[in-house]
C-alpha cells in the first residue's frame, strides 16, 4: 500500500508483528489512485516482413497497384480513400491515422533484415555495438507504476526473447534487455486472473530465496576479476527485477483479482487450436487485460522476423508461410497472395478495435482511452523504409484522426514514438534519434 506499506511492522518488546490488511485503507487508496491517474492505455500490435506494395504500372492490364497496395493512394490528408487491404477499417476511418514515410534509419546499416522486430518501439542506435535502449511501452509503463497489478504485458506468438538477430518480443527494459514474451493462452490467463497459490507465505519464501541468492552473489563478486564483474552485473540486475516484482506482488496481495470465466476463452495451445482460434484467444486476452484494468500497457508480436509459429498463420487461408509470401512477388499472383494475408491481419485488428469501442470506460470507451499502434518495421521484404503504420483510438489522450499522413521526406519513426510519449505526460525532449514531434497527430 502507498498509504501504509504492506511491509510495515509494529515493533515492541523485541518482536515485530506484520500489520494486517485494512480494507478501509484499500478503498481509500483505490479512490486516490483513480482520481490521480485517469486511465491512459497503450497497445502495440506488430507483424513482420512488411506488406504488399506493388509498383504503379503504365500497363492498363496491370492492376496490382490498385487492388493489392497496402497504403491509400494519393498525397494524403483528410480526403483519402482506404486501400482495399485496409477496407475492413472503413467504419473507423474517422478514428484512425494511416502513416507512411517513417522508419528507423539505423536498421539499414546493421546487416540483418530480421533484426528490426525486436527494436521497432525504440529505434535504438545499435550500430558498432552501441547498447540497446528502453522501448516506448516500457517508458509508458514506468510512468504508470502502481496504477495496476501488472505494469505491462508482453506477448508474442513465439514466446520468450528469441535469438539476438530474431527477437520474439518487441519490449525492451530500462537496462536494454529484451523482455521475455508470454505465448501460451492458459499461462497468460493464469498470470492475469488466477489466484496465487500459497498466498503471503509463498511470497515470503520467494523473498527468502532471493535474499540468500543476493548474499551469495555479493560474496562471489569479490572473487571475480573486473571483466567478470561487469558480466555479473546482468545477473544482479535480474535479481533486482525479481525483488521489484515481489514488492509489487506484496502490495497487491490483498486485492482480489478480477473474476473472469476461463471457459469463455479457448486456452489450449496453438497446436490444439489452430491459427484463427489462437489469434482470437490472444486478442481476447489482450482485451480482457485492458477491460479489467489488470494492466494498461500491452505489446503483441504476431510473428517474428524469422522462423516461428506465427510464420505459419497464412496457412489458414491456404497460403505459404508469411516469410515466403514476402519473397514471392516475382511469381504470378505474388502480390495478390501477400495482400490477402495483409487484409486478414487488418481484419483481426479491426475486430479488436470493435471490442474496445463497445466497452464503456471513464469519459467514453476503452477505445477512447487506448492508443493502439498497429504495423510493421519494414515496408517491402527487409526494406527499412516507409513503415506501414496505423494509429487508432486515444481521443482522450490527445490524438486527432481521420487522416492519412504521407511524409514525402523520410522521418525517424522515433518522432512518432516521442509524440506518443508526450501523450502520457512523459517529459522528454527526444527519444533515440528523433528530430522533433509529429504535431499532425495531436490536437491543437
C-alpha positions in Angstrom: 0.0 0.0 0.0 1.2 3.5 -0.7 -0.8 4.9 2.3 0.6 2.4 4.8 3.0 -0.1 3.4 2.0 -3.8 3.4 5.6 -4.3 4.6 5.0 -2.1 7.7 5.6 -3.6 11.1 4.5 -2.9 14.7 7.7 -3.2 16.8 7.8 -3.7 20.5 9.2 -6.0 23.3 11.9 -7.2 20.9 9.3 -8.6 18.5 7.9 -7.3 15.2 4.4 -8.1 14.0 3.3 -7.6 10.5 0.3 -5.3 10.1 -2.9 -6.9 8.8 -4.7 -5.8 5.6 -7.0 -2.9 6.2 -10.0 -2.9 3.8 -10.8 0.7 4.6 -7.3 1.9 3.6 -7.6 -0.2 0.5 -10.7 1.6 -0.6 -9.1 5.0 0.2 -6.0 4.0 -1.8 -8.2 2.9 -4.7 -10.2 6.1 -4.7 -7.0 8.3 -4.5 -5.4 6.3 -7.3 -8.5 6.6 -9.5 -8.5 10.4 -9.0 -4.8 10.9 -9.6 -4.4 8.6 -12.6 -7.1 8.7 -15.2 -6.9 5.6 -17.4 -4.3 6.0 -20.2 -3.6 2.8 -22.1 -1.2 1.7 -24.8 -1.3 -1.3 -27.0 1.1 -2.1 -29.8 0.5 -4.9 -32.3 3.4 -5.8 -34.5 3.7 -8.0 -37.6 6.8 -8.8 -39.6 8.1 -8.7 -43.2 6.2 -5.6 -44.4 3.3 -5.5 -46.7 2.2 -5.9 -50.3 3.4 -2.8 -52.2 3.2 -3.5 -56.0 4.6 -0.6 -58.1 2.4 1.5 -60.3 2.5 0.3 -63.9 1.8 2.0 -67.2 0.3 -1.2 -68.5 -3.6 -0.8 -68.1 -3.9 -4.5 -67.7 -1.7 -4.5 -64.7 -4.0 -3.5 -61.8 -1.9 -4.9 -59.0 -1.3 -1.5 -57.5 -4.9 -0.6 -57.3 -6.0 -3.9 -55.9 -3.2 -5.0 -53.7 -1.2 -2.0 -52.5 -1.4 -1.6 -48.7 -1.2 2.2 -48.5 -4.0 4.5 -49.6 -3.4 6.2 -53.0 -2.8 9.9 -53.3 -0.9 12.5 -51.4 -2.7 12.0 -48.1 -4.8 14.4 -46.0 -8.3 14.0 -44.7 -9.9 13.3 -48.0 -8.2 10.0 -48.6 -9.7 6.6 -49.5 -8.6 3.5 -47.8 -7.0 0.8 -49.9 -8.8 -2.4 -50.4 -6.4 -4.1 -48.0 -7.4 -1.5 -45.3 -11.1 -1.5 -46.2 -12.1 -3.5 -43.1 -11.3 -0.3 -41.1 -13.8 1.8 -43.1 -16.1 2.2 -40.1 -13.1 3.5 -38.1 -11.9 5.9 -40.8 -12.6 9.0 -38.6 -10.9 7.3 -35.7 -7.6 6.2 -37.2 -4.5 7.8 -38.8 -2.6 6.0 -41.5 1.1 6.9 -41.7 3.8 6.5 -44.3 7.3 7.8 -44.7 8.6 6.8 -41.2 11.4 4.5 -40.4 14.4 3.7 -38.1 17.4 4.7 -40.2 19.9 2.8 -38.1 18.4 -0.5 -39.1 19.6 0.0 -42.7 23.2 -0.5 -41.7 23.1 -3.3 -39.1 23.5 -6.0 -41.7 20.4 -8.1 -40.8 17.0 -7.8 -42.4 15.5 -9.8 -39.5 16.6 -7.6 -36.6 14.1 -4.8 -36.7 11.2 -6.6 -35.0 12.6 -6.5 -31.5 13.7 -2.9 -31.8 10.6 -1.3 -33.5 9.5 0.5 -30.4 12.8 2.2 -29.6 14.8 2.6 -32.8 18.0 2.2 -30.8 21.3 3.0 -32.3 22.9 -0.5 -32.1 25.5 0.2 -34.9 29.0 -0.8 -34.0 28.0 -2.4 -30.7 26.1 0.5 -29.2 23.8 -0.6 -26.3 20.1 -1.1 -26.7 17.6 1.3 -25.0 14.2 1.2 -23.4 11.2 0.7 -25.7 8.2 3.1 -25.7 5.9 0.6 -24.0 8.2 0.3 -21.0 8.8 4.0 -20.8 5.0 4.4 -20.6 4.8 1.6 -18.1 7.3 3.3 -15.8 5.1 6.4 -15.8 2.1 4.4 -14.6 4.0 2.4 -11.9 1.5 1.3 -9.1 -1.7 2.1 -11.1 -2.4 -1.6 -12.0 -1.4 -5.0 -10.7 0.8 -5.6 -13.7 2.9 -2.7 -15.1 2.8 -4.2 -18.6 2.0 -7.3 -20.5 4.5 -8.6 -23.1 3.1 -11.1 -25.6 4.2 -12.9 -28.8 3.1 -16.0 -30.7 6.6 -17.4 -30.3 7.3 -16.6 -26.7 10.5 -15.8 -24.8 13.1 -13.5 -26.3 14.3 -15.4 -29.3 17.9 -15.2 -30.5 19.9 -12.0 -30.9 19.1 -11.4 -34.6 15.5 -12.7 -34.5 13.7 -11.4 -31.4 10.4 -12.9 -30.1 9.5 -9.8 -28.3 9.2 -6.1 -29.1 9.6 -4.9 -25.4 12.9 -3.8 -24.0 13.5 -2.9 -20.4 15.4 0.1 -19.0 18.6 -1.9 -19.0 18.3 -2.5 -22.7 17.4 -6.2 -22.3 14.6 -7.9 -24.3 11.7 -8.7 -22.0 10.5 -12.4 -22.4 7.1 -12.6 -24.0 4.3 -14.9 -22.9 2.7 -17.0 -25.7 0.6 -19.8 -24.2 -3.1 -18.6 -23.6 -3.5 -20.7 -20.5 -0.4 -19.3 -18.9 -1.4 -15.8 -19.8 -4.8 -16.3 -18.3 -3.3 -17.7 -15.1 -0.8 -14.9 -15.0 -3.6 -12.3 -15.1 -6.5 -13.8 -13.3 -5.7 -17.0 -11.4 -5.4 -16.8 -7.6 -1.8 -17.2 -6.4 -1.2 -20.5 -4.6 0.4 -20.2 -1.2 -0.6 -16.6 -0.5 1.7 -14.4 1.6 3.7 -17.3 2.9 4.7 -18.3 -0.6 5.8 -14.7 -1.2 7.9 -14.7 1.9 9.6 -17.9 0.9 10.4 -16.4 -2.5 11.9 -13.3 -0.8 14.0 -15.5 1.5 15.4 -17.3 -1.6 16.2 -14.0 -3.3 17.8 -12.7 -0.1 20.1 -15.7 0.1 20.8 -15.5 -3.6 21.8 -11.9 -3.3 24.1 -12.7 -0.3 25.8 -15.4 -2.3 26.1 -13.1 -5.3 27.7 -10.3 -3.3 30.2 -12.8 -1.8 31.1 -14.2 -5.2 31.6 -10.9 -7.0 34.5 -10.1 -4.7 36.4 -13.1 -6.1 35.9 -12.1 -9.8 38.2 -10.1 -12.0 36.9 -6.7 -13.3 35.8 -8.2 -16.6 33.8 -11.0 -15.0 32.3 -8.5 -12.5 30.9 -6.5 -15.4 29.3 -9.6 -16.9 27.9 -10.5 -13.4 26.1 -7.1 -13.3 23.4 -8.6 -15.7 22.8 -11.3 -13.2 22.4 -8.9 -10.3 20.1 -6.7 -12.4 17.8 -9.8 -12.9 17.7 -10.3 -9.1 16.8 -6.7 -8.5 14.0 -7.0 -11.1 12.7 -10.1 -9.2 12.8 -8.1 -6.0 10.7 -5.4 -7.6 8.2 -7.9 -8.8 7.9 -9.3 -5.3 7.4 -5.9 -3.8 4.6 -5.3 -6.3 3.0 -8.7 -5.6 3.0 -8.0 -1.8 1.3 -4.6 -2.4 -1.4 -6.2 -4.4 -1.7 -9.4 -2.3 -4.9 -8.3 -0.5 -6.7 -7.1 -3.6 -8.9 -9.8 -5.3 -8.2 -10.5 -8.9 -11.0 -9.8 -11.5 -13.4 -12.7 -11.8 -13.0 -13.9 -15.4 -14.5 -17.2 -16.6 -11.8 -19.3 -18.2 -14.5 -21.3 -20.1 -15.2 -18.2 -22.2 -11.7 -18.4 -23.9 -10.0 -21.3 -25.7 -6.9 -21.7 -23.5 -5.4 -24.5 -25.4 -2.0 -24.0 -27.1 -1.5 -23.2 -30.8 -1.1 -26.8 -31.9 -4.5 -27.8 -30.5 -6.3 -24.6 -31.5 -5.1 -23.7 -35.0 -4.2 -20.3 -36.2 -7.5 -18.5 -36.2 -8.7 -19.7 -32.8 -5.2 -19.0 -31.4 -5.3 -15.4 -32.6 -8.9 -15.0 -31.3 -7.7 -16.2 -27.9 -4.7 -13.8 -27.8 -6.7 -10.8 -28.8 -9.4 -11.7 -26.3 -6.8 -11.9 -23.5 -5.4 -8.5 -24.5 -8.9 -7.1 -24.5 -9.7 -8.6 -21.0 -6.4 -7.4 -19.6 -7.4 -3.8 -20.6 -11.1 -4.2 -19.7 -10.3 -5.4 -16.1 -7.6 -2.8 -15.8 -5.1 -5.5 -14.9 -2.5 -3.6 -16.9 -2.6 -0.5 -19.2 0.4 -1.3 -21.4 0.5 -4.3 -23.8 2.6 -5.4 -26.7 1.9 -8.3 -29.0 4.2 -9.6 -31.7 2.0 -11.6 -34.0 5.1 -13.2 -35.6 8.9 -12.7 -35.5 11.1 -11.8 -38.4 12.2 -15.4 -39.0 11.1 -19.0 -38.4 8.5 -19.1 -35.6 4.9 -20.2 -35.0 3.4 -17.0 -36.4 5.1 -17.5 -39.7 2.7 -20.4 -40.4 -0.5 -18.4 -39.8 -1.2 -17.7 -43.5 -1.8 -21.4 -44.0 -5.3 -21.0 -42.6 -6.0 -19.1 -45.9 -4.3 -21.7 -48.0 -1.2 -19.5 -48.4 2.5 -20.2 -48.0 4.4 -19.0 -44.9 4.5 -15.3 -44.2 8.2 -15.1 -45.0 7.7 -16.9 -48.3 4.8 -14.6 -49.1 7.1 -11.6 -48.7 9.7 -13.2 -51.1 7.1 -14.4 -53.6 6.3 -11.2 -55.5 8.2 -12.2 -58.6 5.9 -15.1 -59.3 2.5 -14.6 -60.9 -0.2 -13.7 -58.3 2.5 -12.9 -55.6 1.2 -9.5 -54.6 -2.3 -10.8 -54.5 -1.4 -13.6 -52.2 0.5 -11.3 -49.9 -2.3 -8.7 -49.9 -4.8 -11.4 -49.0 -2.9 -12.1 -45.8 -2.3 -8.4 -45.1 -6.1 -7.9 -45.2 -6.6 -10.8 -42.9 -4.3 -9.2 -40.3 -6.2 -5.9 -40.7 -9.4 -7.8 -40.0 -8.0 -9.2 -36.8 -7.1 -5.7 -35.7 -10.5 -4.3 -36.7 -12.3 -7.0 -34.6 -10.2 -6.0 -31.6 -11.0 -2.3 -32.1 -14.7 -3.0 -32.2 -14.5 -4.6 -28.7 -12.6 -1.6 -27.3 -15.1 0.8 -28.8 -18.1 -1.1 -27.5 -16.7 -1.2 -23.9 -17.6 1.8 -21.7 -14.8 3.4 -19.8 -14.2 6.6 -18.0 -15.1 9.6 -20.2 -16.1 7.3 -23.1 -14.9 3.9 -24.1 -11.8 1.7 -23.8 -11.1 2.8 -27.4 -11.0 6.5 -26.4 -8.6 5.8 -23.6 -6.2 3.5 -25.5 -3.6 4.4 -28.1 -3.3 1.5 -30.5 -0.3 1.2 -32.7 -0.5 -1.4 -35.5 2.1 -2.1 -38.1 5.4 -3.5 -39.2 9.1 -2.5 -39.1 9.6 -2.9 -42.8 7.7 -1.9 -45.9 8.8 -4.4 -48.6 10.7 -7.5 -47.6 13.6 -6.5 -45.3 13.4 -2.9 -46.5 13.8 -0.5 -43.6 11.9 2.4 -45.1 8.3 3.7 -45.3 6.9 1.5 -42.5 3.1 0.6 -42.8 1.6 2.1 -39.6 -1.8 2.8 -38.2 -2.7 4.7 -35.1 -6.2 4.1 -33.7 -8.2 5.4 -30.7 -6.7 7.5 -27.9 -9.0 10.5 -28.3 -8.9 11.2 -24.6 -5.1 11.2 -24.7 -5.0 14.0 -27.3 -4.8 12.2 -30.6 -6.7 13.5 -33.7 -7.6 11.2 -36.5 -9.4 10.9 -39.8 -6.3 11.4 -41.9 -3.6 9.8 -44.0 -0.2 11.3 -43.2 2.2 10.8 -46.1 5.6 12.1 -45.4 7.4 12.6 -48.7 10.7 13.2 -46.8 11.6 10.2 -44.7 11.4 10.9 -41.0 12.6 9.0 -38.0 9.9 6.8 -36.5 11.2 8.0 -33.2 9.4 11.3 -33.9 6.2 9.3 -33.7 7.3 7.5 -30.5 8.3 10.8 -28.9 4.9 12.3 -29.7 3.1 9.3 -28.2 5.3 9.5 -25.1 4.1 13.1 -24.6 0.5 11.9 -24.7 1.2 10.0 -21.5 2.8 13.0 -19.7 6.4 11.8 -20.2 8.5 14.9 -20.2 11.5 14.4 -22.5 12.8 16.4 -25.4 14.0 13.5 -27.5 13.6 9.8 -28.0 16.5 8.0 -29.7 17.3 9.7 -33.0 14.1 11.8 -33.0 14.3 15.1 -34.8 11.1 16.6 -33.4 7.4 15.8 -32.8 4.6 14.8 -35.2 2.3 17.7 -34.4 -0.2 16.5 -37.0 -1.3 13.6 -34.8 -2.1 15.6 -31.7 -4.9 18.1 -31.0 -4.1 21.8 -31.1 
